[in-house]
Amino acid sequence: MTNFVRQGNTRGLFEGRSIVSLLTGEPEYLDPLGEEAPEGWIVTGYPVESDTSPADAAFIATYKKKFNELPRMGSVVGYALIYAIVAGIVRAGSTETDAMAEKGFPGAEFQTPFGPAIWRAIDHQSTLGTFVGRIALKNGRGTMVDWHYVDGAKVMPSDEEVRRMRPA
């Protein structure tokens, strides 16, 4: 991403264009960009420095105390993954593959730093959402601004749509 942005800026690739970029608002991508972060891009990511929701604020504080740095999106995904796996095992009452696939994971709820999520029974997709916002420069580095959280459950295809998309 750093090389792409650098080359694009050098060649005027982004001038006069609206840019939408998945994941670029994650600290993993913004931090290496530093002051070259592309202002104004619409991105998905993790506004770790400005999210004050109770669940995320507690996660951030605990993470920072333990590791002496702010979490990244990979930290959130790893944390949520462990809770998701535990929820499926507890619900199945077993670690047997068939029990977890049939009884454990479909409909299992688990906690994430962004709030509760579930494994949808119809397609085994997690409802963990994402933040959408814009990139701005603050103190010589990129950050997400004007962001809002999009709950995955509210933007995923309905059960009826999933059934229509799948062959009989």
FIKOLZA-1660 file (N, C-alpha, C; in steps of 0.1 Angstrom, whole numbers, plus 5000, padded with zeros to 4 digits):
% residues 168
   i   px   py   pz ch aa at
   1 5008 4988 5000  A  M  N
   1 5000 5000 5000  A  M CA
   1 5009 5012 5000  A  M  C
   2 5019 5012 5008  A  T  N
   2 5028 5024 5009  A  T CA
   2 5034 5027 4995  A  T  C
   3 5039 5017 4988  A  N  N
   3 5044 5020 4974  A  N CA
   3 5033 5025 4965  A  N  C
   4 5022 5019 4965  A  F  N
   4 5011 5023 4956  A  F CA
   4 5007 5037 4959  A  F  C
   5 5005 5041 4971  A  V  N
   5 5002 5055 4975  A  V CA
   5 5013 5064 4970  A  V  C
   6 5025 5061 4973  A  R  N
   6 5037 5069 4970  A  R CA
   6 5037 5071 4954  A  R  C
   7 5036 5061 4947  A  Q  N
   7 5037 5061 4932  A  Q CA
   7 5025 5069 4927  A  Q  C
   8 5013 5066 4933  A  G  N
   8 5001 5073 4928  A  G CA
   8 5001 5088 4931  A  G  C
   9 5007 5092 4942  A  N  N
   9 5008 5106 4945  A  N CA
   9 5018 5113 4936  A  N  C
  10 5029 5106 4933  A  T  N
  10 5040 5111 4924  A  T CA
  10 5034 5113 4910  A  T  C
  11 5025 5105 4906  A  R  N
  11 5020 5105 4892  A  R CA
  11 5007 5112 4891  A  R  C
  12 5001 5117 4902  A  G  N
  12 4988 5124 4902  A  G CA
  12 4977 5115 4900  A  G  C
  13 4978 5102 4902  A  L  N
  13 4968 5092 4900  A  L CA
  13 4955 5095 4908  A  L  C
  14 4956 5101 4919  A  F  N
  14 4944 5103 4928  A  F CA
  14 4938 5117 4927  A  F  C
  15 4944 5125 4919  A  E  N
  15 4939 5139 4918  A  E CA
  15 4926 5139 4911  A  E  C
  16 4916 5147 4917  A  G  N
  16 4903 5148 4911  A  G CA
  16 4894 5136 4911  A  G  C
  17 4898 5126 4920  A  R  N
  17 4891 5113 4920  A  R CA
  17 4887 5111 4935  A  R  C
  18 4875 5104 4936  A  S  N
  18 4871 5099 4949  A  S CA
  18 4877 5085 4950  A  S  C
  19 4884 5081 4960  A  I  N
  19 4890 5068 4962  A  I CA
  19 4883 5061 4973  A  I  C
  20 4879 5049 4971  A  V  N
  20 4873 5040 4981  A  V CA
  20 4883 5028 4983  A  V  C
  21 4887 5025 4995  A  S  N
  21 4897 5015 4997  A  S CA
  21 4894 5007 5009  A  S  C
  22 4892 4994 5007  A  L  N
  22 4889 4985 5018  A  L CA
  22 4902 4983 5026  A  L  C
  23 4901 4983 5039  A  L  N
  23 4911 4980 5049  A  L CA
  23 4921 4991 5051  A  L  C
  24 4922 5001 5042  A  T  N
  24 4933 5011 5043  A  T CA
  24 4932 5019 5056  A  T  C
  25 4920 5020 5062  A  G  N
  25 4919 5027 5075  A  G CA
  25 4923 5019 5087  A  G  C
  26 4929 5007 5085  A  E  N
  26 4934 4999 5096  A  E CA
  26 4948 5004 5100  A  E  C
  27 4951 5004 5113  A  P  N
  27 4964 5009 5117  A  P CA
  27 4975 5001 5110  A  P  C
  28 4973 4989 5106  A  E  N
  28 4984 4981 5099  A  E CA
  28 4988 4988 5086  A  E  C
  29 4978 4995 5080  A  Y  N
  29 4981 5002 5067  A  Y CA
  29 4984 5016 5069  A  Y  C
  30 4977 5023 5078  A  L  N
  30 4980 5037 5080  A  L CA
  30 4993 5040 5087  A  L  C
  31 4997 5032 5096  A  D  N
  31 5010 5035 5103  A  D CA
  31 5022 5036 5093  A  D  C
  32 5024 5026 5084  A  P  N
  32 5035 5027 5075  A  P CA
  32 5034 5038 5066  A  P  C
  33 5022 5043 5063  A  L  N
  33 5021 5055 5054  A  L CA
  33 5026 5068 5060  A  L  C
  34 5025 5069 5073  A  G  N
  34 5029 5081 5080  A  G CA
  34 5023 5093 5074  A  G  C
  35 5031 5104 5071  A  E  N
  35 5026 5116 5066  A  E CA
  35 5021 5115 5051  A  E  C
  36 5024 5104 5045  A  E  N
  36 5019 5101 5031  A  E CA
  36 5005 5096 5030  A  E  C
  37 4999 5094 5042  A  A  N
  37 4985 5088 5042  A  A CA
  37 4976 5097 5033  A  A  C
  38 4968 5090 5024  A  P  N
  38 4961 5098 5014  A  P CA
  38 4948 5104 5020  A  P  C
  39 4948 5117 5023  A  E  N
  39 4937 5123 5029  A  E CA
  39 4924 5123 5020  A  E  C
  40 4913 5121 5027  A  G  N
  40 4900 5121 5020  A  G CA
  40 4895 5108 5015  A  G  C
  41 4904 5098 5014  A  W  N
  41 4900 5085 5009  A  W CA
  41 4889 5079 5018  A  W  C
  42 4879 5073 5012  A  I  N
  42 4868 5066 5020  A  I CA
  42 4874 5052 5022  A  I  C
  43 4874 5048 5035  A  V  N
  43 4880 5035 5038  A  V CA
  43 4872 5027 5049  A  V  C
  44 4875 5015 5049  A  T  N
  44 4871 5007 5061  A  T CA
  44 4884 5005 5070  A  T  C
  45 4882 5003 5082  A  G  N
  45 4893 5002 5091  A  G CA
  45 4890 5002 5106  A  G  C
  46 4899 5007 5114  A  Y  N
  46 4897 5007 5128  A  Y CA
  46 4902 5020 5134  A  Y  C
  47 4893 5028 5139  A  P  N
  47 4897 5041 5144  A  P CA
  47 4901 5040 5159  A  P  C
  48 4911 5032 5161  A  V  N
  48 4916 5028 5175  A  V CA
  48 4918 5040 5184  A  V  C
  49 4922 5051 5178  A  E  N
  49 4925 5063 5186  A  E CA
  49 4913 5071 5190  A  E  C
  50 4902 5069 5184  A  S  N
  50 4890 5077 5187  A  S CA
  50 4877 5069 5190  A  S  C
  51 4878 5056 5190  A  D  N
  51 4866 5048 5193  A  D CA
  51 4865 5048 5209  A  D  C
  52 4854 5053 5214  A  T  N
  52 4852 5053 5229  A  T CA
  52 4840 5045 5233  A  T  C
  53 4835 5036 5224  A  S  N
  53 4825 5027 5228  A  S CA
  53 4830 5019 5240  A  S  C
  54 4821 5015 5250  A  P  N
  54 4825 5009 5262  A  P CA
  54 4833 4996 5260  A  P  C
  55 4828 4987 5251  A  A  N
  55 4835 4974 5249  A  A CA
  55 4849 4977 5243  A  A  C
  56 4850 4985 5233  A  D  N
  56 4863 4988 5226  A  D CA
  56 4872 4995 5235  A  D  C
  57 4867 5005 5243  A  A  N
  57 4876 5013 5252  A  A CA
  57 4882 5004 5262  A  A  C
  58 4875 4994 5267  A  A  N
  58 4880 4985 5277  A  A CA
  58 4891 4976 5271  A  A  C
  59 4888 4971 5258  A  F  N
  59 4897 4963 5251  A  F CA
  59 4910 4971 5249  A  F  C
  60 4909 4983 5244  A  I  N
  60 4921 4991 5241  A  I CA
  60 4929 4994 5253  A  I  C
  61 4923 4997 5264  A  A  N
  61 4930 5000 5277  A  A CA
  61 4937 4987 5281  A  A  C
  62 4931 4976 5281  A  T  N
  62 4937 4963 5285  A  T CA
  62 4949 4960 5276  A  T  C
  63 4947 4961 5263  A  Y  N
  63 4957 4958 5254  A  Y CA
  63 4969 4967 5255  A  Y  C
  64 4966 4980 5257  A  K  N
  64 4977 4990 5258  A  K CA
  64 4985 4987 5271  A  K  C
  65 4978 4984 5282  A  K  N
  65 4985 4981 5294  A  K CA
  65 4994 4969 5293  A  K  C
  66 4990 4959 5286  A  K  N
  66 4997 4946 5285  A  K CA
  66 5009 4947 5275  A  K  C
  67 5006 4954 5263  A  F  N
  67 5016 4954 5253  A  F CA
  67 5023 4968 5250  A  F  C
  68 5019 4978 5258  A  N  N
  68 5024 4992 5257  A  N CA
  68 5023 4997 5243  A  N  C
  69 5012 4994 5236  A  E  N
  69 5009 5000 5223  A  E CA
  69 4995 4998 5220  A  E  C
  70 4989 5005 5211  A  L  N
  70 4975 5004 5207  A  L CA
  70 4973 4991 5199  A  L  C
  71 4961 4985 5200  A  P  N
  71 4959 4973 5192  A  P CA
  71 4957 4977 5178  A  P  C
  72 4958 4967 5169  A  R  N
  72 4956 4968 5155  A  R CA
  72 4943 4960 5152  A  R  C
  73 4939 4961 5139  A  M  N
  73 4927 4953 5135  A  M CA
  73 4930 4938 5137  A  M  C
  74 4942 4934 5134  A  G  N
  74 4946 4920 5136  A  G CA
  74 4944 4915 5151  A  G  C
  75 4946 4925 5160  A  S  N
  75 4944 4922 5174  A  S CA
  75 4930 4919 5177  A  S  C
  76 4921 4927 5171  A  V  N
  76 4907 4926 5173  A  V CA
  76 4902 4913 5167  A  V  C
  77 4906 4910 5155  A  V  N
  77 4902 4897 5148  A  V CA
  77 4907 4885 5156  A  V  C
  78 4919 4885 5161  A  G  N
  78 4924 4874 5169  A  G CA
  78 4916 4872 5182  A  G  C
  79 4914 4883 5188  A  Y  N
  79 4906 4883 5201  A  Y CA
  79 4892 4877 5198  A  Y  C
  80 4885 4883 5188  A  A  N
  80 4872 4878 5185  A  A CA
  80 4871 4864 5181  A  A  C
  81 4882 4859 5173  A  L  N
  81 4882 4846 5169  A  L CA
  81 4883 4836 5181  A  L  C
  82 4890 4839 5191  A  I  N
  82 4891 4830 5202  A  I CA
  82 4877 4829 5209  A  I  C
  83 4871 4840 5211  A  Y  N
  83 4858 4840 5217  A  Y CA
  83 4847 4833 5208  A  Y  C
  84 4849 4834 5195  A  A  N
  84 4840 4827 5186  A  A CA
  84 4842 4812 5186  A  A  C
  85 4854 4808 5187  A  I  N
  85 4857 4793 5188  A  I CA
  85 4851 4788 5201  A  I  C
  86 4854 4795 5212  A  V  N
  86 4849 4790 5225  A  V CA
  86 4834 4789 5225  A  V  C
  87 4827 4799 5219  A  A  N
  87 4812 4799 5219  A  A CA
  87 4807 4787 5211  A  A  C
  88 4814 4783 5200  A  G  N
  88 4810 4772 5193  A  G CA
  88 4812 4759 5200  A  G  C
  89 4823 4757 5207  A  I  N
  89 4826 4745 5215  A  I CA
  89 4816 4744 5226  A  I  C
  90 4814 4755 5234  A  V  N
  90 4805 4754 5245  A  V CA
  90 4791 4751 5240  A  V  C
  91 4787 4757 5230  A  R  N
  91 4773 4754 5225  A  R CA
  91 4772 4739 5220  A  R  C
  92 4782 4734 5214  A  A  N
  92 4782 4720 5209  A  A CA
  92 4784 4710 5221  A  A  C
  93 4790 4715 5231  A  G  N
  93 4793 4706 5242  A  G CA
  93 4804 4695 5238  A  G  C
  94 4812 4699 5228  A  S  N
  94 4821 4689 5223  A  S CA
  94 4831 4696 5214  A  S  C
  95 4842 4690 5211  A  T  N
  95 4852 4695 5201  A  T CA
  95 4851 4686 5189  A  T  C
  96 4842 4677 5188  A  E  N
  96 4840 4669 5176  A  E CA
  96 4836 4677 5164  A  E  C
  97 4842 4675 5153  A  T  N
  97 4839 4684 5141  A  T CA
  97 4824 4684 5138  A  T  C
  98 4818 4673 5137  A  D  N
  98 4803 4673 5133  A  D CA
  98 4795 4680 5143  A  D  C
  99 4798 4678 5156  A  A  N
  99 4790 4684 5167  A  A CA
  99 4791 4699 5166  A  A  C
 100 4804 4704 5164  A  M  N
 100 4806 4718 5163  A  M CA
 100 4799 4724 5150  A  M  C
 101 4800 4717 5139  A  A  N
 101 4795 4722 5126  A  A CA
 101 4779 4722 5127  A  A  C
 102 4773 4712 5133  A  E  N
 102 4759 4711 5133  A  E CA
 102 4752 4718 5144  A  E  C
 103 4758 4718 5156  A  K  N
 103 4751 4723 5168  A  K CA
 103 4759 4735 5174  A  K  C
 104 4772 4735 5173  A  G  N
 104 4780 4745 5180  A  G CA
 104 4780 4759 5174  A  G  C
 105 4784 4760 5161  A  F  N
 105 4786 4773 5155  A  F CA
 105 4773 4780 5150  A  F  C
 106 4764 4772 5143  A  P  N
 106 4753 4779 5138  A  P CA
 106 4745 4787 5148  A  P  C
 107 4744 4800 5148  A  G  N
 107 4737 4808 5157  A  G CA
 107 4745 4811 5170  A  G  C
 108 4757 4807 5171  A  A  N
 108 4765 4809 5184  A  A CA
 108 4768 4824 5185  A  A  C
 109 4766 4830 5197  A  E  N
 109 4769 4844 5199  A  E CA
 109 4783 4845 5206  A  E  C
 110 4790 4855 5203  A  F  N
 110 4803 4857 5209  A  F CA
 110 4806 4872 5210  A  F  C
 111 4815 4876 5220  A  Q  N
 111 4818 4890 5222  A  Q CA
 111 4830 4894 5214  A  Q  C
 112 4830 4906 5209  A  T  N
 112 4841 4912 5202  A  T CA
 112 4843 4926 5209  A  T  C
 113 4855 4932 5206  A  P  N
 113 4857 4946 5211  A  P CA
 113 4847 4956 5205  A  P  C
 114 4840 4952 5194  A  F  N
 114 4831 4961 5188  A  F CA
 114 4816 4958 5192  A  F  C
 115 4815 4948 5201  A  G  N
 115 4801 4944 5206  A  G CA
 115 4799 4930 5202  A  G  C
 116 4787 4925 5205  A  P  N
 116 4783 4911 5202  A  P CA
 116 4782 4908 5187  A  P  C
 117 4785 4896 5184  A  A  N
 117 4784 4891 5170  A  A CA
 117 4779 4876 5171  A  A  C
 118 4774 4871 5160  A  I  N
 118 4770 4857 5159  A  I CA
 118 4775 4851 5147  A  I  C
 119 4775 4837 5147  A  W  N
 119 4777 4829 5135  A  W CA
 119 4763 4827 5129  A  W  C
 120 4761 4832 5117  A  R  N
 120 4748 4830 5111  A  R CA
 120 4746 4815 5108  A  R  C
 121 4734 4810 5111  A  A  N
 121 4732 4795 5108  A  A CA
 121 4731 4793 5093  A  A  C
 122 4725 4802 5086  A  I  N
 122 4723 4799 5071  A  I CA
 122 4735 4798 5063  A  I  C
 123 4746 4805 5066  A  D  N
 123 4758 4805 5058  A  D CA
 123 4771 4805 5066  A  D  C
 124 4770 4804 5079  A  H  N
 124 4781 4803 5088  A  H CA
 124 4790 4815 5087  A  H  C
 125 4785 4827 5084  A  Q  N
 125 4792 4839 5083  A  Q CA
 125 4791 4847 5096  A  Q  C
 126 4801 4853 5101  A  S  N
 126 4801 4861 5113  A  S CA
 126 4795 4875 5110  A  S  C
 127 4788 4880 5120  A  T  N
 127 4782 4893 5118  A  T CA
 127 4791 4905 5123  A  T  C
 128 4804 4902 5126  A  L  N
 128 4813 4912 5130  A  L CA
 128 4813 4923 5119  A  L  C
 129 4811 4935 5123  A  G  N
 129 4810 4946 5114  A  G CA
 129 4824 4953 5111  A  G  C
 130 4823 4965 5106  A  T  N
 130 4835 4973 5103  A  T CA
 130 4832 4987 5105  A  T  C
 131 4843 4995 5106  A  F  N
 131 4841 5010 5106  A  F CA
 131 4844 5015 5092  A  F  C
 132 4836 5025 5088  A  V  N
 132 4837 5032 5076  A  V CA
 132 4839 5047 5079  A  V  C
 133 4849 5053 5072  A  G  N
 133 4852 5067 5074  A  G CA
 133 4861 5072 5064  A  G  C
 134 4868 5083 5067  A  R  N
 134 4878 5089 5058  A  R CA
 134 4891 5090 5064  A  R  C
 135 4902 5091 5056  A  I  N
 135 4915 5093 5061  A  I CA
 135 4918 5108 5062  A  I  C
 136 4924 5112 5073  A  A  N
 136 4929 5125 5075  A  A CA
 136 4943 5124 5082  A  A  C
 137 4950 5135 5080  A  L  N
 137 4964 5136 5087  A  L CA
 137 4962 5143 5100  A  L  C
 138 4967 5137 5110  A  K  N
 138 4968 5144 5123  A  K CA
 138 4981 5141 5129  A  K  C
 139 4988 5151 5134  A  N  N
 139 5001 5150 5139  A  N CA
 139 5011 5142 5130  A  N  C
 140 5010 5144 5117  A  G  N
 140 5019 5138 5108  A  G CA
 140 5017 5124 5105  A  G  C
 141 5005 5119 5107  A  R  N
 141 5002 5105 5104  A  R CA
 141 4987 5104 5101  A  R  C
 142 4984 5093 5094  A  G  N
 142 4970 5090 5090  A  G CA
 142 4962 5085 5101  A  G  C
 143 4949 5089 5101  A  T  N
 143 4939 5084 5111  A  T CA
 143 4926 5084 5104  A  T  C
 144 4917 5076 5110  A  M  N
 144 4903 5076 5105  A  M CA
 144 4895 5087 5111  A  M  C
 145 4887 5095 5103  A  V  N
 145 4878 5105 5109  A  V CA
 145 4865 5103 5102  A  V  C
 146 4855 5110 5108  A  D  N
 146 4841 5110 5103  A  D CA
 146 4836 5095 5101  A  D  C
 147 4840 5087 5110  A  W  N
 147 4837 5073 5109  A  W CA
 147 4824 5069 5116  A  W  C
 148 4819 5057 5112  A  H  N
 148 4808 5051 5119  A  H CA
 148 4809 5036 5118  A  H  C
 149 4804 5029 5127  A  Y  N
 149 4804 5015 5127  A  Y CA
 149 4792 5009 5120  A  Y  C
 150 4795 4999 5111  A  V  N
 150 4785 4993 5103  A  V CA
 150 4784 4978 5109  A  V  C
 151 4772 4975 5115  A  D  N
 151 4770 4962 5120  A  D CA
 151 4768 4952 5109  A  D  C
 152 4776 4942 5108  A  G  N
 152 4776 4932 5098  A  G CA
 152 4762 4926 5096  A  G  C
 153 4755 4924 5107  A  A  N
 153 4741 4918 5106  A  A CA
 153 4732 4926 5098  A  A  C
 154 4734 4939 5097  A  K  N
 154 4725 4948 5091  A  K CA
 154 4727 4950 5076  A  K  C
 155 4739 4945 5071  A  V  N
 155 4742 4946 5057  A  V CA
 155 4744 4933 5049  A  V  C
 156 4743 4922 5056  A  M  N
 156 4745 4909 5050  A  M CA
 156 4732 4905 5043  A  M  C
 157 4733 4897 5033  A  P  N
 157 4721 4892 5026  A  P CA
 157 4712 4885 5036  A  P  C
 158 4699 4886 5033  A  S  N
 158 4689 4880 5042  A  S CA
 158 4689 4865 5039  A  S  C
 159 4683 4857 5048  A  D  N
 159 4683 4842 5046  A  D CA
 159 4677 4839 5033  A  D  C
 160 4666 4846 5029  A  E  N
 160 4659 4844 5016  A  E CA
 160 4669 4846 5005  A  E  C
 161 4677 4857 5005  A  E  N
 161 4686 4860 4995  A  E CA
 161 4697 4849 4994  A  E  C
 162 4702 4844 5005  A  V  N
 162 4712 4834 5005  A  V CA
 162 4706 4821 4999  A  V  C
 163 4694 4818 5002  A  R  N
 163 4688 4806 4996  A  R CA
 163 4687 4807 4981  A  R  C
 164 4683 4819 4976  A  R  N
 164 4682 4821 4962  A  R CA
 164 4696 4821 4955  A  R  C
 165 4706 4825 4962  A  M  N
 165 4720 4824 4955  A  M CA
 165 4726 4811 4955  A  M  C
 166 4721 4802 4963  A  R  N
 166 4726 4788 4964  A  R CA
 166 4719 4779 4954  A  R  C
 167 4726 4770 4947  A  P  N
 167 4719 4761 4939  A  P CA
 167 4711 4750 4948  A  P  C
 168 4700 4746 4943  A  A  N
 168 4692 4736 4950  A  A CA
 168 4699 4722 4951  A  A  C
% end
